[in-house]
Amino acid sequence: MATTKRSQPAWSCDQVSDTPRLKLFNSLTRKKEIFIPKNENKVHWYSCGPTVYDASHMGHARSYITFDILRRVLKDYFRYDVEYVMNITDIDDKIIKRARQLHLFEEYVKTATDKQIVQKDILLALGNLKKDIEQMDPDKKVMTLKAIEKLTSVSQLIEGSSLDDIKLALNEIKDSFGAYLDTLNSADVPDNSIFESLPRFWESNFHSNMASLNILPPDKLSRVSEYVPEIIAYIETIIKNGYAYESNGSVYFDVAAFDSQPIHHYAKLVPEAYGDSKSLQDGEGDLTTSAVNEKRSPNDFALWKKSKKGEPWWDSSWGKGRPGWHIECSVMASCILGQTLDIHTGGIDLKFPHHDNEIAQAEAYYNNKEWVRYFLHSGHLTISGCKMSKSLKNFITIEDALKKNTSRQLRLAFLLHSWKDTLDYSESTMESAMACEKLLNEFFLNVKHVTKRNDINKLAIGYSKWLSSEIELSKKFNLCKSNVHAALCDNIDTKTVLEAIRECISACNVYLRDCDSSAVNHTLLLDIAKYITEILKVFGIKTADEIGFPVSEGNSSSDVETIVTPYLNILSDFRDSVRAIARSISSKDILILCDKLRDEILPDNGVRLEDFDGKPTAIKFVGREAILRERKAKAKAEAEKLAEKERKKKEQDQAKAKKEELKKIHPKDLFKLETDKYSEFDENGLPTIDIQGNKISKGLTKKLQKIQSTHATLHKEYLESIDKI
């Protein structure tokens, strides 16, 4: 019988649903856009760096932690090949003024020999500060008043102090007195080297602060002072293209000429700010005074500034001068990354005019219409709801912030908020971050505890038949991964990522609570812990080699824990046996020693033991620093609880005493004490007219009669108690 040759059946599959794609909020369109780099997987990224003239503060942390998180996610999660460039602004009006003021102040202190002259100069500085104080904005006025107070205080010390003591006291008024000296002697600072040491010092401080926050260093770092020849050549090309002009030794960008071309559009980021004179003036810098008469239009801005006496300078075809603020980024980004940037980042306060001017300069240089593809701006930072300001005493340096919280806690605080929205740095914000840290850490410690006793030689233990609880937990884990990916695709929404992780941890905790410790699925729990650890690592949080946080904050290795754990298991088992025997023979002394091992000896070495009835003691290698912080927090909470208890007791005692004192009042005089409510009374002491002159209603009179009757009973009891004495 012949057989029919069988053919392979047709194959088909369900239609693949749309998978999430990475979208970023682009300031150029003010909406989320699908991220598509110009050259496939390669990402050219330029980030505006700091102007280095003072200590780095939490405003800097807001921007640079934010960009570090975004950079790590693009590089380590989405696997883009990111080239990250950041600049250092070391030529700027603020730097020039600060360097000059410090130099003049130091020279003054060195040469001061006459107390009377010093006092006279301080009084002159006071007079200078007081000028126009009523016209100042509120913040500047507050700051000026404080400076006046300090100057006055130092002035009053002079009569009875030695010259050496006076020189020490002058350090208290260094900023305000140096600013006064600058108004007199700014032209007497001819040496360019004076303007180099200050930014070098603060740049070093900035890099140190960034390392303390675990922020990745840039792939390439550029300083304005190193790119002056390139800046000059760049400006010459812009002039040649018809978008800039020289005036009195300075060079200005011609906004009208640029904006008139069909392919160009000035103020792409903030078109509504076009012509905003205050923002434009702020962008020109504090030392720009006569530019208005040199410009063709108030909207034009400086590319090159003619240097006055007391300012650093470089030779150019327009004379001695220095770069304007905006031109530096256009030039350095172009020199290193070429004529198109995939991503440009900076703080939201730089949108206009700085970033809009950057765009205009680069597009004028290349004569193209797209220099930046995606502009990402980090949100503002406020301090307890107020804008960050030295005058409001809420200007917090990174070093001060790290004295209160760890780098991990600060990063978690940022991760719990959208990177593009305002972040309020406050006690409640940090409490939320610490609560999140505790949730994560306790989860990792619990997983380590239930898995570290697993016999690695019995690998099959991890592959027992799954129960319904494990199948359910696995489903929740897969949902967590799906939600994390969707959130990261949605403008790198780290807040939602942490919410998804929190839900997954909650499911794990329920599973651990309801499961027999001997039957825990170690493989599943380790997979979940490793995944969460990896996501945290992507976010820039220092993690241990396998799961969780490092035991020591300065060490990312978990080798110590691995080595010590077997011995801790032996010690813990021995302690459990000793405790069981001590309970059976009612030996309090042995139990006290066991508790001392748990509560004092091991915690001082970074180990926490947690006892559970009917289960092995949990061993948690937390780290000595973390345990000390826990103890401190617990002591603080207990002290607050005790203080609250005492406050309530005091209130109760006061209320009781007041009640007892009130009993002494005769019923007819009871309402006469309430002069803020009533003005006239009848023969029984009941109010008839209220304080506004209105007659007391019948309903209220009945209510007052009942109160008076109750009080009469209390008053009678009081009189009877006196009679018994």
C-alpha positions in Angstrom: 0.0 0.0 0.0 1.5 3.3 -1.1 2.0 5.9 1.6 1.4 9.6 1.0 4.5 11.7 1.7 3.9 14.1 4.5 4.9 17.8 4.2 5.9 20.1 6.9 2.9 22.0 8.2 2.6 25.8 7.8 4.0 27.7 10.8 2.4 30.8 12.4 2.6 32.8 15.6 0.6 35.4 17.3 1.1 38.9 16.3 3.8 40.5 18.5 2.4 43.3 20.6 4.1 46.7 20.6 7.0 46.6 23.1 7.9 49.7 25.0 10.6 51.9 23.4 12.8 54.4 25.2 11.3 57.8 25.3 12.9 60.9 26.8 11.3 64.3 27.7 12.8 66.6 25.1 12.9 70.3 26.1 13.0 71.2 22.4 9.5 69.8 21.9 8.3 69.8 25.6 7.1 66.3 25.3 8.4 62.7 25.4 10.0 61.6 22.2 11.3 58.2 21.1 15.1 58.2 21.5 16.9 57.6 18.2 20.6 58.5 18.2 22.0 59.9 14.9 24.5 57.1 14.5 22.7 53.9 15.5 24.0 52.8 19.0 26.5 55.6 19.5 25.4 58.5 21.7 27.2 61.8 21.7 26.4 63.5 25.0 27.5 67.0 26.3 26.7 68.1 29.8 27.1 71.7 31.2 29.6 71.5 34.0 30.1 73.8 37.0 31.4 77.3 37.2 34.1 76.7 39.8 34.4 79.6 42.2 32.9 78.2 45.4 32.0 75.0 47.2 29.7 72.5 45.4 26.2 72.5 46.8 23.0 70.4 46.7 21.9 72.3 43.5 25.0 70.8 41.8 24.1 67.4 43.3 20.6 67.7 41.8 22.0 68.0 38.3 25.0 65.7 38.4 23.3 62.8 40.3 20.4 63.1 37.9 22.6 63.0 34.8 24.7 60.2 36.3 21.5 58.1 36.7 20.4 58.8 33.1 23.8 58.1 31.8 24.2 54.8 33.6 20.7 53.6 32.5 21.4 54.4 28.9 24.8 52.7 29.1 24.2 49.8 31.4 20.6 49.0 30.9 19.8 50.0 27.3 23.4 49.2 26.3 24.1 52.4 24.3 27.7 53.3 23.6 27.8 56.7 25.4 30.5 59.3 25.0 30.0 61.7 27.8 31.7 65.1 27.7 31.5 67.7 30.5 33.0 71.2 30.7 34.5 73.2 33.5 33.9 76.9 33.4 37.1 78.5 34.7 36.7 81.9 32.9 33.7 83.8 34.1 32.6 87.1 35.7 31.9 85.4 39.0 35.3 83.8 39.1 37.0 87.0 38.2 35.2 89.0 40.9 35.7 86.3 43.6 39.4 85.9 42.7 40.0 89.6 42.6 38.2 90.2 45.9 40.1 87.4 47.7 43.4 88.7 46.4 42.7 92.3 47.4 41.5 91.2 50.8 44.6 89.0 51.5 46.9 91.9 50.4 45.0 94.3 52.7 45.4 92.0 55.7 49.1 91.5 55.0 49.8 95.2 54.8 47.5 96.6 57.5 49.5 98.3 60.3 47.1 101.0 61.7 44.0 100.1 63.7 42.4 103.5 63.0 42.8 103.1 59.3 41.3 99.6 59.4 38.3 100.9 61.4 37.9 103.9 59.0 37.9 101.4 56.0 35.3 99.2 57.6 33.1 102.2 58.3 33.4 103.2 54.6 32.5 99.6 53.6 29.5 99.9 55.8 28.4 103.1 54.1 28.8 101.5 50.7 26.7 98.5 51.8 23.9 100.7 53.1 23.5 102.5 49.7 20.4 101.6 47.8 19.5 98.9 50.3 15.8 99.7 50.1 15.8 99.1 46.3 17.2 95.6 46.7 15.2 92.4 46.2 14.1 90.8 49.5 16.8 88.0 49.4 19.7 90.4 48.7 18.4 92.8 51.3 18.4 90.1 54.0 22.0 89.0 53.0 23.1 92.7 53.0 21.6 93.3 56.4 23.5 90.4 57.8 26.8 91.6 56.3 26.1 95.1 57.8 25.6 93.4 61.2 29.0 91.6 60.9 30.9 94.6 59.8 29.4 96.7 62.6 30.4 94.0 65.1 34.0 93.8 63.9 34.2 97.6 63.8 33.2 97.7 67.5 36.0 95.2 68.4 38.8 97.2 67.1 39.3 99.7 70.0 40.2 97.1 72.6 41.9 94.5 70.4 45.5 94.0 69.1 46.3 94.2 65.5 46.7 90.5 65.2 43.3 89.9 66.7 41.8 92.4 64.3 43.3 90.6 61.4 41.7 87.4 62.6 38.4 89.1 63.0 38.6 90.5 59.5 38.1 86.9 58.2 34.6 87.1 59.5 33.9 89.9 56.9 36.1 88.6 54.1 33.3 88.5 51.5 31.7 91.9 52.1 34.9 93.7 52.9 36.7 92.1 49.9 33.8 93.3 47.7 34.3 96.9 49.0 38.0 96.8 48.3 37.2 95.5 44.8 35.1 98.7 44.1 38.2 100.7 44.9 41.1 98.7 43.5 39.9 96.3 40.9 42.1 97.8 38.2 45.2 97.1 40.4 45.1 93.3 39.7 47.1 92.8 36.5 48.4 89.2 36.9 46.4 86.5 35.0 47.7 83.9 37.4 45.5 85.4 40.2 42.5 84.2 38.2 43.8 80.6 37.8 44.4 79.4 41.3 40.8 79.9 42.5 39.1 77.8 39.9 41.7 75.1 40.1 41.1 74.8 43.9 37.3 74.6 43.5 37.5 72.3 40.5 39.4 69.8 42.7 36.8 70.2 45.4 34.0 69.6 42.8 35.7 66.3 41.6 36.1 65.2 45.2 32.4 65.8 45.9 31.4 64.0 42.7 33.5 61.0 43.8 31.8 61.1 47.2 28.4 60.8 45.5 29.6 57.9 43.4 29.1 59.9 40.2 31.0 58.6 37.2 33.7 60.9 35.9 33.1 62.2 32.3 34.8 60.4 29.5 36.2 63.7 28.4 36.6 66.9 30.5 37.1 70.3 28.9 38.2 73.6 30.5 37.4 77.0 28.9 41.0 78.2 29.6 42.4 75.4 27.4 40.1 76.2 24.4 40.6 80.0 23.9 42.3 79.6 20.5 39.5 77.4 19.3 36.9 79.9 20.7 38.6 82.7 18.7 38.5 80.7 15.5 34.9 79.7 16.1 33.8 83.3 16.6 35.7 84.3 13.4 33.6 81.7 11.4 30.4 83.0 12.9 31.3 86.6 11.8 32.2 85.3 8.4 28.8 83.6 8.1 27.2 87.0 8.8 25.8 86.3 12.3 28.2 88.3 14.5 29.9 91.7 14.6 32.8 93.4 16.3 32.2 96.6 18.4 34.7 98.5 20.5 36.9 95.4 20.9 34.1 93.1 21.8 32.1 90.7 19.5 28.4 90.3 19.7 26.0 87.7 18.2 23.5 89.3 15.8 20.2 87.8 16.9 18.2 89.6 14.2 20.4 88.4 11.4 20.3 84.8 12.6 16.6 84.8 13.3 15.8 86.2 9.8 17.1 83.1 8.0 14.6 80.5 7.1 16.6 77.6 8.6 17.3 79.4 11.9 15.1 80.1 14.9 16.4 82.0 17.9 15.2 80.8 21.4 14.1 77.3 20.5 13.9 76.2 24.1 12.1 79.2 25.6 10.6 81.3 22.7 8.4 83.2 25.2 11.6 84.6 26.9 12.7 86.3 23.6 13.6 89.9 24.6 13.6 89.2 28.4 16.1 92.0 29.3 16.7 90.8 32.9 17.6 87.2 31.8 19.7 88.5 29.0 21.6 90.8 31.4 22.1 88.0 33.9 23.6 86.0 31.1 26.0 88.7 30.1 27.6 88.7 33.6 28.1 91.0 36.6 31.2 92.8 35.0 29.3 93.8 31.8 28.4 97.5 32.1 28.8 99.4 28.8 27.6 96.7 26.4 24.2 98.3 25.8 25.8 101.1 23.8 28.0 98.7 21.8 25.2 96.4 20.7 23.0 96.8 17.6 20.1 95.3 19.6 19.5 94.6 23.3 18.8 91.0 22.3 22.4 90.6 21.1 24.9 88.8 23.4 28.6 88.7 23.8 30.8 86.1 22.2 34.0 87.9 23.1 34.4 90.6 25.8 37.0 93.3 25.7 39.0 93.0 28.9 39.1 95.9 31.2 41.9 96.6 33.7 41.8 94.0 36.5 40.5 91.2 34.2 42.3 88.3 32.6 42.9 88.6 28.9 44.0 86.8 25.7 45.2 88.3 22.4 42.8 88.2 19.5 42.3 90.0 16.2 39.8 92.3 18.1 42.3 93.1 20.8 42.9 91.9 24.4 39.8 90.1 25.7 38.2 86.9 27.0 35.4 84.6 26.0 31.7 85.3 26.7 29.9 82.7 28.9 27.7 81.0 26.2 30.3 80.5 23.5 32.4 78.1 25.6 30.0 75.2 25.4 29.2 75.5 21.7 32.9 75.4 20.9 34.1 72.7 23.3 31.1 70.4 22.4 31.7 71.0 18.7 35.5 70.4 19.0 35.1 67.0 20.8 31.7 65.6 19.5 31.3 67.2 16.1 28.4 69.2 14.6 25.5 67.1 16.1 24.9 66.2 19.7 22.5 63.4 20.5 22.0 64.6 24.1 22.7 67.9 25.8 22.0 68.2 29.5 21.9 71.0 32.1 19.9 72.5 34.9 16.5 73.9 34.1 17.7 77.4 35.1 20.1 77.4 32.1 17.4 77.0 29.5 17.4 80.7 28.6 19.5 82.5 27.7 22.5 80.1 28.1 21.3 77.0 26.3 19.3 78.9 23.7 22.4 81.0 22.9 24.5 77.9 22.7 22.1 76.5 20.1 22.1 79.7 18.1 26.0 79.9 18.1 26.5 76.4 17.0 23.9 76.5 14.3 25.3 79.9 13.1 28.8 78.3 13.0 27.7 75.2 11.0 24.9 77.0 9.2 22.6 74.1 10.0 19.3 73.8 11.7 19.9 71.0 14.2 22.8 71.1 16.6 21.1 69.2 19.5 18.6 66.3 19.0 17.5 65.9 22.6 17.8 68.6 25.3 17.3 67.2 28.8 16.9 69.5 31.8 17.0 68.5 35.4 14.4 70.1 37.7 15.0 72.7 40.4 16.1 71.9 43.9 14.3 73.5 46.8 15.2 73.4 50.5 12.2 72.6 52.7 9.9 74.2 50.1 12.1 77.4 49.7 14.4 78.2 46.9 18.1 77.6 47.7 19.7 80.8 48.8 22.6 81.8 51.0 20.6 84.7 52.3 17.9 82.3 53.5 20.4 80.2 55.3 19.4 77.1 53.3 22.4 77.0 51.0 23.7 73.4 51.7 27.0 72.2 50.5 27.5 68.6 49.4 30.0 68.1 52.2 27.4 69.2 54.8 24.7 67.1 53.2 27.0 64.0 53.5 27.5 64.7 57.2 23.7 64.0 57.7 23.1 61.3 55.1 25.0 58.8 53.2 25.7 59.0 49.4 23.3 56.0 49.0 20.5 57.8 50.8 20.9 61.0 48.8 20.8 59.0 45.5 17.7 57.1 46.7 16.0 60.5 47.4 16.7 61.5 43.8 15.5 58.2 42.5 12.2 58.5 44.3 11.4 61.7 42.3 11.1 62.4 38.6 14.4 63.7 37.2 12.8 66.6 35.4 10.6 67.9 38.2 11.4 70.0 41.2 12.9 68.1 44.1 12.4 69.4 47.6 15.4 68.5 49.8 13.9 68.3 53.3 13.7 66.1 56.4 10.6 64.3 55.1 12.3 63.6 51.7 15.3 62.1 53.4 13.1 60.1 55.8 11.4 58.5 52.7 14.8 57.7 51.2 16.0 56.1 54.5 12.8 54.1 54.7 13.3 52.8 51.1 16.9 52.0 52.0 15.8 50.0 55.1 13.2 48.1 53.1 15.8 47.1 50.5 18.5 46.3 53.0 16.2 44.1 55.2 15.1 42.2 52.2 18.7 41.5 51.1 19.6 40.5 54.7 16.6 38.2 54.9 17.4 36.5 51.6 21.1 36.1 52.7 19.9 34.6 56.0 17.6 31.9 54.4 20.0 31.0 51.6 23.4 31.1 53.4 22.6 27.9 55.3 21.8 26.1 52.1 24.1 23.2 51.5 25.7 24.1 48.1 26.6 20.4 47.6 22.9 19.5 47.4 22.1 21.5 44.3 18.9 19.6 43.7 17.4 21.3 46.7 16.7 24.3 44.6 14.9 22.3 42.0 12.2 20.7 44.0 8.6 20.7 42.7 7.3 24.2 42.9 4.3 24.9 45.2 1.5 27.2 44.2 3.1 30.0 46.4 6.3 29.8 44.4 4.5 29.8 41.1 2.6 32.9 42.3 5.8 34.6 43.5 7.5 33.9 40.2 4.6 35.5 38.3 4.9 38.6 40.5 8.7 38.7 39.8 8.1 38.5 36.0 5.5 41.3 36.4 8.0 43.3 38.3 10.6 43.0 35.6 8.1 43.9 32.9 7.0 47.0 34.9 10.6 48.1 35.5 11.4 47.9 31.8 8.2 49.8 30.9 9.1 52.5 33.5 12.6 52.9 32.3 11.4 53.2 28.7 9.0 55.9 29.9 11.4 58.8 30.3 13.6 56.7 32.8 10.9 56.8 35.5 12.9 55.7 38.5 10.2 56.4 41.0 7.9 53.8 39.3 10.8 51.4 39.1 11.3 51.6 42.9 7.5 51.2 43.4 7.6 48.0 41.3 10.6 46.7 43.3 8.8 47.5 46.6 5.8 45.5 45.5 8.0 42.5 44.5 9.8 42.7 47.9 6.4 42.8 49.7 5.5 39.6 47.8 8.8 38.0 48.9 8.2 38.9 52.5 4.8 37.3 52.5 6.2 34.2 50.9 9.0 34.0 53.6 6.4 34.6 56.3 4.2 31.8 55.2 6.8 29.3 54.2 8.6 26.7 56.3 12.3 27.9 56.5 13.5 24.5 55.6 11.4 24.4 52.4 12.2 27.9 51.1 13.0 28.1 47.3 16.5 29.5 47.5 17.0 29.7 43.8 13.9 31.9 43.2 14.7 34.2 46.1 18.3 34.6 44.9 17.2 35.3 41.4 14.9 38.1 42.6 17.6 39.5 45.0 20.2 39.5 42.2 17.9 41.2 39.8 17.0 44.0 42.3 20.7 44.4 43.1 21.5 44.7 39.4 18.9 47.4 38.9 20.2 49.4 41.9 23.7 49.0 40.5 22.5 50.4 37.2 21.2 53.4 39.1 24.7 54.0 40.6 24.1 52.6 44.0 27.2 50.7 45.3 26.3 47.0 45.7 28.0 43.9 46.9 29.4 41.4 44.4 26.3 39.2 44.3 23.3 40.6 46.2 22.6 43.6 48.4 24.6 46.5 49.7 28.3 46.2 50.7 28.9 45.6 54.4 31.3 48.5 54.5 30.3 51.7 52.6 33.8 52.1 51.4 34.1 48.5 50.1 32.0 47.0 47.4 33.2 43.5 48.1 31.3 40.9 50.1 34.4 38.7 50.6 34.4 39.4 54.4 30.9 38.3 54.7 31.5 35.1 52.7 34.5 34.2 54.8 32.9 35.0 58.2 29.5 33.5 57.6 30.3 29.8 58.3 31.8 30.8 61.7 28.8 33.0 62.5 26.6 30.0 61.7 28.5 27.9 64.2 28.4 30.6 66.8 24.7 31.2 66.3 23.9 27.5 66.5 26.0 27.2 69.7 24.1 30.2 71.2 20.7 28.7 70.3 21.7 25.5 72.1 23.0 27.3 75.1 19.8 29.4 75.3 17.7 26.3 75.2 19.6 24.7 78.0 19.5 28.0 80.1 15.7 28.1 79.7 15.3 24.5 80.7 17.3 25.0 84.0 16.0 28.6 84.5 19.5 30.1 84.4 19.1 33.9 84.0 22.9 34.5 84.1 23.4 32.3 81.0 20.5 34.1 79.2 22.0 37.5 80.1 25.3 36.4 78.5 23.5 35.2 75.4 21.7 38.5 75.1 24.9 40.4 75.6 26.5 38.5 72.7 23.4 39.5 70.6 23.0 43.1 71.8 26.5 44.3 72.4 29.4 42.1 71.2 28.3 41.1 67.7 26.7 44.5 66.8 30.0 46.2 67.7 31.5 44.0 65.0 28.8 44.7 62.4 26.6 41.6 63.0 22.9 41.6 63.9 21.2 38.5 65.4 17.4 38.3 65.3 15.7 35.6 67.5 12.5 33.9 66.3 10.5 31.3 68.4 10.8 27.9 66.8 13.2 29.0 64.0 17.0 29.4 63.7 18.4 32.8 64.7 18.7 35.1 61.7 22.3 36.3 61.1 22.5 39.6 59.3 25.9 41.0 58.3 24.8 44.7 58.4 28.1 46.5 59.1 29.2 48.4 62.1 28.5 51.9 60.7 24.9 50.9 59.8 24.3 49.4 63.2 25.6 52.5 64.9 23.2 54.6 62.7 20.4 52.2 63.7 21.2 52.6 67.4 21.4 56.4 67.1 18.1 56.5 65.2 16.5 54.2 67.8 17.8 56.2 70.7 16.5 59.4 69.0 13.1 57.8 68.5 12.9 56.6 72.1 13.9 60.0 73.4 11.3 61.7 71.2 8.7 59.1 72.4 9.7 59.8 76.1 9.5 63.6 75.5 6.1 63.2 73.9 4.9 61.1 76.9 6.2 63.7 79.3 4.6 66.5 77.4 1.2 64.7 77.4 1.5 64.0 81.1 2.4 67.6 81.8 -0.7 68.7 79.7 -2.9 66.3 81.6 -1.5 67.5 85.0 -2.1 71.1 83.9 -5.6 70.3 82.8 -6.3 68.5 86.0 -4.9 71.4 88.1 -7.0 73.8 86.0 -10.1 71.7 86.6 -9.4 71.6 90.3 -8.8 75.4 90.4 -12.1 75.9 88.5 -14.0 74.0 91.2 -13.2 76.9 93.6 -15.2 79.4 91.4 -18.8 80.1 92.7 -21.4 79.1 90.0 -22.6 82.7 89.8 -19.1 83.8 88.8 -18.3 81.0 86.3 -19.3 82.8 83.1 -18.1 86.2 84.3 -14.6 84.9 83.8 -15.2 84.6 80.0 -15.0 88.4 79.3 -14.0 87.6 75.6 -17.5 86.1 75.1 -20.0 87.9 77.3 -20.6 91.4 78.5 -23.8 91.4 80.7 -25.2 88.8 83.2 -28.4 88.3 85.2 -28.7 87.9 89.1 -27.7 84.2 88.8 -24.6 84.9 86.8 -26.0 83.7 83.5 -25.0 85.7 80.4 -27.7 87.9 78.9 -25.6 89.9 76.3 -22.6 88.6 74.3 -19.4 90.6 73.6 -20.8 91.9 70.3 -23.9 93.3 72.1 -26.3 90.6 70.9 -28.9 89.1 73.3 -28.2 85.5 74.3 -30.7 83.1 72.6 -33.0 80.8 74.6 -31.2 77.7 73.3 -27.8 78.9 74.4 -29.2 80.0 77.8 -30.5 76.5 78.4 -27.1 75.1 77.5 -25.3 77.5 79.8 -27.8 76.6 82.7 -26.8 73.0 82.4 -23.1 73.8 82.4 -23.7 76.0 85.5 -25.7 73.3 87.2 -22.9 70.7 86.6 -20.3 73.1 87.9 -22.5 73.8 91.0 -22.2 70.1 91.9 -18.4 70.2 91.5 -18.2 73.4 93.5 -20.2 71.8 96.3 -17.9 68.8 96.3 -14.9 71.2 96.7 -16.6 73.0 99.7 -17.3 69.6 101.4 -13.7 68.5 100.9 -12.5 71.7 102.7 -14.9 71.1 105.6 -13.3 67.7 106.1 -9.8 69.1 106.5 
